[in-house]
């Protein structure tokens, strides 16, 4: 497990459940903590003055990819397993991994056996393991729930605002602070329309920034709601994070 230390606490419960299922301990590696490169994920954002850009999220590069490559250089391994599920986008990711990181010896068992995320949820349920809380709350991924995932997109952040209003406001504050630090809009969300790209006003703030009144904020955007991986037919109840 490559731990960003920005995961929902229930993720670590799920990890323990999987360890019991596998009958093996899951080794955890991280770039966060005492004696490590970064104090927390916010440290990455402020150091680089970046959140999510066309080439990817800086936190993903520093806290996931680089940690994996460092581990790879220092350890012997037969192969590395990537959990890309069965869809076209993940197939493209797998091809890029094979092309750009051949020494990682990557394999993609979910894709190889045609398993979608929903298939995986069913398998886990059948094993009597409770899925992470994020999926019960309607998210289609379980990454960085403590702050929200900067690669989540418009629909993700609209849902995040409804489920975690305080955390949403904290992330909006960070956006404003990094924007002020860099002297230009730095946002997690982008308007992908041709008009926005042509005008250069493609950055979308989570909450309005007083110094950039011509830029949109999340309230003015239409987003696609993340596809839920669970069906609420007695399985899920009121999202537990709503009552925190």
QUILIN-V700497 format. One record per residue. PHI is phi in whole degrees, 0 to 359 (* if undefined). PSI is psi in degrees with one decimal (999 if undefined). BURIAL is b if it has 24 or more other ideal C-beta (glycine too) atoms within 12 Angstrom, else e. Layout:
BEGIN
phi:PHI psi:PSI burial:BURIAL
phi:PHI psi:PSI burial:BURIAL
END
This chain:
BEGIN
phi:* psi:124.0 burial:b
phi:267 psi:105.6 burial:b
phi:265 psi:119.0 burial:b
phi:279 psi:-7.1 burial:b
phi:58 psi:23.3 burial:b
phi:235 psi:20.8 burial:b
phi:266 psi:154.8 burial:b
phi:299 psi:143.9 burial:b
phi:302 psi:-31.5 burial:e
phi:294 psi:-19.9 burial:b
phi:299 psi:-37.3 burial:b
phi:285 psi:-29.2 burial:e
phi:296 psi:-45.1 burial:e
phi:298 psi:-39.9 burial:b
phi:302 psi:-45.2 burial:b
phi:296 psi:-39.8 burial:e
phi:298 psi:-40.7 burial:e
phi:293 psi:-36.8 burial:b
phi:300 psi:-41.4 burial:e
phi:293 psi:-38.3 burial:e
phi:295 psi:-47.3 burial:e
phi:288 psi:-27.6 burial:e
phi:75 psi:23.3 burial:e
phi:217 psi:149.7 burial:e
phi:283 psi:144.7 burial:e
phi:261 psi:117.1 burial:e
phi:288 psi:138.5 burial:e
phi:247 psi:131.6 burial:e
phi:233 psi:151.6 burial:b
phi:199 psi:155.6 burial:b
phi:258 psi:8.4 burial:b
phi:250 psi:138.1 burial:b
phi:128 psi:-177.9 burial:e
phi:300 psi:129.8 burial:e
phi:77 psi:1.1 burial:e
phi:264 psi:179.0 burial:e
phi:290 psi:-34.7 burial:e
phi:231 psi:151.5 burial:b
phi:278 psi:-33.9 burial:e
phi:193 psi:178.7 burial:b
phi:292 psi:-32.8 burial:b
phi:299 psi:-34.2 burial:b
phi:303 psi:-39.2 burial:b
phi:295 psi:-48.7 burial:b
phi:300 psi:-45.5 burial:b
phi:286 psi:-36.0 burial:b
phi:297 psi:-41.2 burial:e
phi:266 psi:-9.8 burial:b
phi:60 psi:38.9 burial:e
phi:213 psi:152.0 burial:b
phi:238 psi:-82.3 burial:b
phi:230 psi:127.5 burial:b
phi:229 psi:179.5 burial:b
phi:302 psi:-32.4 burial:e
phi:274 psi:0.3 burial:e
phi:120 psi:177.1 burial:e
phi:272 psi:132.6 burial:b
phi:297 psi:-33.4 burial:b
phi:292 psi:-35.7 burial:b
phi:294 psi:-41.3 burial:b
phi:296 psi:-46.3 burial:b
phi:279 psi:-35.6 burial:b
phi:260 psi:-10.2 burial:b
phi:238 psi:-66.3 burial:b
phi:299 psi:-48.2 burial:b
phi:293 psi:-36.1 burial:b
phi:296 psi:-41.9 burial:b
phi:296 psi:-43.4 burial:b
phi:292 psi:-36.6 burial:e
phi:296 psi:-43.5 burial:e
phi:297 psi:-40.5 burial:e
phi:299 psi:-40.3 burial:e
phi:291 psi:-27.6 burial:e
phi:260 psi:-5.4 burial:e
phi:227 psi:153.5 burial:e
phi:267 psi:142.5 burial:e
phi:205 psi:155.9 burial:e
phi:277 psi:-42.6 burial:e
phi:196 psi:169.3 burial:e
phi:242 psi:132.0 burial:b
phi:265 psi:126.8 burial:e
phi:249 psi:131.0 burial:b
phi:272 psi:47.8 burial:b
phi:281 psi:122.1 burial:b
phi:276 psi:176.5 burial:b
phi:277 psi:92.7 burial:e
phi:201 psi:167.7 burial:e
phi:297 psi:-42.1 burial:e
phi:298 psi:-43.0 burial:e
phi:290 psi:-29.5 burial:e
phi:297 psi:-40.9 burial:e
phi:295 psi:-38.1 burial:e
phi:297 psi:-41.6 burial:e
phi:298 psi:-42.6 burial:b
phi:297 psi:-39.8 burial:e
phi:294 psi:-39.9 burial:e
phi:298 psi:-46.5 burial:b
phi:299 psi:-38.4 burial:e
phi:284 psi:-44.9 burial:e
phi:268 psi:-22.0 burial:e
phi:228 psi:57.4 burial:e
phi:298 psi:-29.3 burial:e
phi:285 psi:-6.7 burial:e
phi:282 psi:-10.6 burial:b
phi:50 psi:56.9 burial:e
phi:283 psi:144.0 burial:b
phi:228 psi:157.0 burial:e
phi:225 psi:73.8 burial:b
phi:298 psi:-36.5 burial:e
phi:297 psi:-43.7 burial:b
phi:292 psi:-40.5 burial:b
phi:299 psi:-37.0 burial:e
phi:262 psi:5.3 burial:e
phi:74 psi:28.0 burial:e
phi:272 psi:124.5 burial:e
phi:273 psi:173.5 burial:e
phi:299 psi:-39.5 burial:b
phi:295 psi:-36.2 burial:e
phi:299 psi:-41.5 burial:e
phi:295 psi:-39.3 burial:b
phi:299 psi:-42.8 burial:b
phi:298 psi:-42.8 burial:e
phi:298 psi:-45.0 burial:e
phi:297 psi:-43.0 burial:b
phi:299 psi:-41.7 burial:e
phi:295 psi:-23.8 burial:e
phi:273 psi:0.7 burial:e
phi:78 psi:19.5 burial:e
phi:259 psi:132.3 burial:e
phi:280 psi:132.2 burial:b
phi:288 psi:157.4 burial:b
phi:302 psi:149.5 burial:b
phi:303 psi:-33.0 burial:b
phi:304 psi:-38.6 burial:b
phi:290 psi:-33.8 burial:b
phi:294 psi:-29.7 burial:b
phi:279 psi:-0.4 burial:b
phi:101 psi:1.0 burial:b
phi:280 psi:150.5 burial:b
phi:263 psi:0.0 burial:b
phi:217 psi:165.2 burial:b
phi:242 psi:27.3 burial:b
phi:270 psi:133.7 burial:b
phi:52 psi:47.5 burial:b
phi:291 psi:-23.0 burial:b
phi:300 psi:-38.6 burial:b
phi:247 psi:-17.6 burial:b
phi:96 psi:144.9 burial:b
phi:275 psi:125.3 burial:b
phi:289 psi:-8.6 burial:b
phi:258 psi:13.2 burial:b
phi:289 psi:-33.9 burial:b
phi:93 psi:173.2 burial:b
phi:300 psi:-53.2 burial:b
phi:299 psi:-39.3 burial:e
phi:300 psi:-46.8 burial:b
phi:286 psi:-27.6 burial:b
phi:294 psi:-40.9 burial:b
phi:293 psi:-42.1 burial:b
phi:300 psi:-39.1 burial:b
phi:298 psi:-39.7 burial:b
phi:289 psi:-38.7 burial:e
phi:277 psi:-39.8 burial:b
phi:232 psi:69.1 burial:b
phi:300 psi:-39.0 burial:e
phi:292 psi:-43.9 burial:e
phi:295 psi:-37.0 burial:b
phi:300 psi:-47.0 burial:b
phi:297 psi:-36.5 burial:e
phi:296 psi:-40.0 burial:e
phi:290 psi:-36.0 burial:b
phi:297 psi:-38.7 burial:b
phi:296 psi:-41.8 burial:e
phi:297 psi:-41.7 burial:b
phi:305 psi:-47.5 burial:b
phi:295 psi:-41.9 burial:b
phi:296 psi:-43.7 burial:e
phi:290 psi:-35.8 burial:b
phi:300 psi:-46.2 burial:b
phi:295 psi:-38.9 burial:e
phi:297 psi:-40.3 burial:e
phi:269 psi:-15.7 burial:e
phi:73 psi:22.7 burial:e
phi:201 psi:159.1 burial:e
phi:299 psi:126.7 burial:b
phi:233 psi:110.9 burial:b
phi:227 psi:161.2 burial:b
phi:273 psi:-29.5 burial:b
phi:255 psi:149.5 burial:b
phi:227 psi:145.2 burial:b
phi:271 psi:114.3 burial:b
phi:271 psi:4.8 burial:e
phi:291 psi:150.4 burial:e
phi:301 psi:-39.1 burial:e
phi:298 psi:-44.1 burial:e
phi:293 psi:-40.7 burial:e
phi:293 psi:-42.8 burial:e
phi:295 psi:-35.6 burial:e
phi:279 psi:-15.0 burial:e
phi:81 psi:6.2 burial:e
phi:256 psi:51.1 burial:e
phi:270 psi:-14.7 burial:b
phi:288 psi:132.8 burial:b
phi:241 psi:114.7 burial:b
phi:284 psi:148.4 burial:b
phi:295 psi:-43.1 burial:b
phi:231 psi:150.4 burial:b
phi:305 psi:137.7 burial:e
phi:259 psi:123.9 burial:b
phi:300 psi:-26.3 burial:e
phi:274 psi:-5.7 burial:e
phi:227 psi:64.3 burial:b
phi:293 psi:-19.1 burial:e
phi:275 psi:-10.2 burial:e
phi:272 psi:143.9 burial:b
phi:288 psi:161.1 burial:b
phi:235 psi:173.4 burial:b
phi:302 psi:-32.5 burial:b
phi:294 psi:-19.6 burial:e
phi:262 psi:6.0 burial:e
phi:252 psi:149.1 burial:b
phi:258 psi:123.0 burial:e
phi:240 psi:157.5 burial:b
phi:270 psi:121.8 burial:e
phi:298 psi:134.7 burial:e
phi:304 psi:140.3 burial:b
phi:287 psi:121.6 burial:e
phi:290 psi:141.5 burial:b
phi:266 psi:-4.6 burial:b
phi:235 psi:150.3 burial:b
phi:256 psi:130.9 burial:e
phi:275 psi:70.5 burial:e
phi:242 psi:56.1 burial:e
phi:94 psi:-15.0 burial:e
phi:282 psi:-48.6 burial:e
phi:254 psi:154.9 burial:e
phi:238 psi:-166.1 burial:e
phi:305 psi:125.3 burial:e
phi:311 psi:125.2 burial:b
phi:295 psi:-26.8 burial:e
phi:285 psi:-12.7 burial:b
phi:292 psi:-22.1 burial:e
phi:258 psi:7.2 burial:e
phi:278 psi:999 burial:e
END
